[in-house]
């Protein structure tokens, strides 16, 4: 929202009213251009441009003869004060990466020329701020007021949505590229695949973070050069200070994740269950430390350990001491593997009397409702033609590939797996398989065991979930960060 603010020092000229009027008119034209640039970056509502038109009319009528009613973006000002300094501080901190770097360098030049009594109308018009491109007008037709969040705060929210512990052991999920701190995130781009065209889109959109469903870094990188397209993407992220996060199979396994979204394409499906139950460590704890100490030593041992994040302590009385003797107690601590060394250091510093120290691995436990793939029931059964139509509409596709089985016109049980469903769907009893891709022989095997198969190309069974995640992530971030979905990302295969 625009606000009128008073300049600490009105712009004045030693020349007559005509020169002052010409200067003020030039200022208004320049600010109008700045506003168009603000609008192009999504920081100003288009309706506010009318304010500048009204100001220009007032200047023309001679009603305002000083520059006491200049307008700037309300994100950077507060009514009654001219807060140019905080904005310039932001520009200096960000440097050339700041969207208003060029504009306000020119505005500073205007102030310098005004102090000398010049009327830099031609200079201002020649060096006017960036004009609103057609692409930016389309992207910013609906403006959202956003702020910023620290990178690790955003990562914490993403991990709350789907813990990396849900991902396959073979997968590479989490924060893959981290610019040097501090790194503020104002805009996030969601994409299914981070390809070179999507990377260019991210740079053009001036995003600070990319959430790529598929991990761009999968096989280990030994160097970051210009020799391969994935290395070039990592280099671009580092050059432009763009963080990269990948959730992949953690989104697949999560409750209300990719597979739950995909199975809804078949219709009103009930009794949903994962095809492969995910097992995970409780609270991410992979190690268990246990030792025996006397009851008189317990507090001395546990107090410093309670200050270590992510440590859980269980006390167990082993034996009662005789009259005047202390009871013996067993303490069991569960923690992440990275915390074990810290615990041992604390025990050593405390010089406590402990015995029978053991360290063992924790077992993974089934995570109810979490896992790969989904199976569910259509009640009442639905014709295969209706299911195909529903899938096309849900995924936004004109064509899908269908392998029919004989003698089964109605669908009661459906099993789905986003992406490649070959291993997850193998041997599952269902009337229909829905997935992105399966091999020729796996499809033949399913068909002649009495199961219809629909394949839609790998990423077409995943990409639509980004629209769901856009709304969900924006809400969890409290609207402080703008979240957009790539307009360029698409499956590499098309029907021709």
VENCORJO-V716581 format. One record per backbone hydrogen bond with DSSP energy under -1.0 kcal/mol. NH is the residue of the N-H (numbers start at 1). CO is the residue of the C=O. If there is no record, write none. Layout:
NH:CO / NH:CO
This chain:
5:70 / 20:16 / 21:17 / 22:18 / 23:19 / 24:20 / 25:21 / 26:22 / 27:23 / 28:24 / 29:25 / 30:26 / 31:27 / 32:28 / 33:29 / 34:30 / 35:31 / 36:32 / 37:33 / 38:34 / 39:35 / 40:36 / 41:37 / 42:39 / 43:38 / 48:45 / 49:46 / 50:47 / 51:48 / 53:49 / 54:50 / 55:51 / 56:52 / 57:53 / 58:54 / 59:55 / 60:56 / 61:57 / 62:59 / 63:58 / 76:73 / 81:78 / 88:84 / 89:85 / 90:86 / 91:87 / 92:88 / 93:89 / 94:90 / 95:91 / 97:94 / 98:95 / 101:98 / 104:100 / 105:101 / 106:102 / 107:103 / 108:104 / 109:105 / 110:106 / 111:107 / 112:108 / 113:109 / 114:110 / 115:111 / 117:114 / 118:113 / 121:119 / 124:120 / 125:121 / 126:122 / 127:123 / 137:133 / 138:134 / 139:135 / 140:136 / 147:480 / 149:185 / 151:183 / 154:150 / 155:151 / 156:152 / 157:153 / 158:154 / 159:155 / 160:156 / 161:157 / 162:158 / 166:163 / 167:164 / 171:168 / 174:246 / 176:244 / 177:244 / 185:149 / 188:482 / 189:209 / 190:484 / 191:211 / 195:193 / 199:195 / 200:196 / 201:197 / 202:198 / 203:199 / 204:200 / 205:201 / 206:203 / 207:202 / 208:187 / 209:187 / 210:243 / 211:189 / 212:245 / 213:191 / 214:192 / 232:228 / 233:229 / 234:230 / 235:231 / 236:232 / 237:233 / 238:234 / 239:235 / 240:236 / 242:237 / 243:208 / 244:177 / 245:210 / 246:174 / 248:213 / 250:247 / 251:248 / 252:248 / 253:249 / 254:250 / 257:254 / 258:251 / 261:257 / 262:258 / 263:259 / 265:262 / 266:263 / 269:267 / 270:377 / 273:375 / 275:372 / 276:372 / 278:370 / 280:365 / 284:281 / 285:282 / 287:335 / 288:360 / 289:333 / 290:358 / 291:331 / 292:355 / 293:329 / 295:327 / 297:294 / 301:297 / 302:298 / 303:299 / 306:302 / 308:305 / 312:334 / 314:332 / 316:330 / 318:328 / 319:328 / 325:322 / 328:319 / 329:293 / 330:316 / 331:291 / 332:314 / 333:289 / 334:312 / 335:287 / 339:336 / 340:337 / 343:339 / 344:340 / 345:341 / 346:342 / 347:343 / 348:344 / 349:345 / 350:346 / 355:292 / 358:290 / 360:288 / 362:286 / 365:280 / 367:278 / 370:367 / 371:253 / 372:276 / 374:416 / 375:273 / 376:414 / 377:270 / 378:412 / 382:411 / 384:409 / 387:383 / 388:384 / 389:385 / 390:386 / 391:387 / 392:388 / 393:389 / 394:390 / 395:391 / 396:392 / 397:392 / 401:455 / 403:453 / 411:382 / 414:376 / 415:432 / 416:374 / 417:434 / 421:437 / 425:421 / 428:425 / 431:413 / 432:413 / 433:452 / 434:415 / 435:454 / 436:419 / 437:419 / 443:439 / 444:440 / 445:441 / 446:442 / 447:443 / 448:444 / 449:446 / 450:447 / 451:446 / 452:431 / 453:403 / 454:433 / 455:401 / 456:435 / 457:436 / 461:458 / 462:459 / 463:459 / 465:462 / 466:463 / 467:464 / 469:465 / 470:466 / 471:467 / 472:468 / 473:469 / 474:470 / 475:471 / 476:472 / 477:473 / 478:475 / 479:474 / 480:477 / 482:186 / 484:188 / 486:190
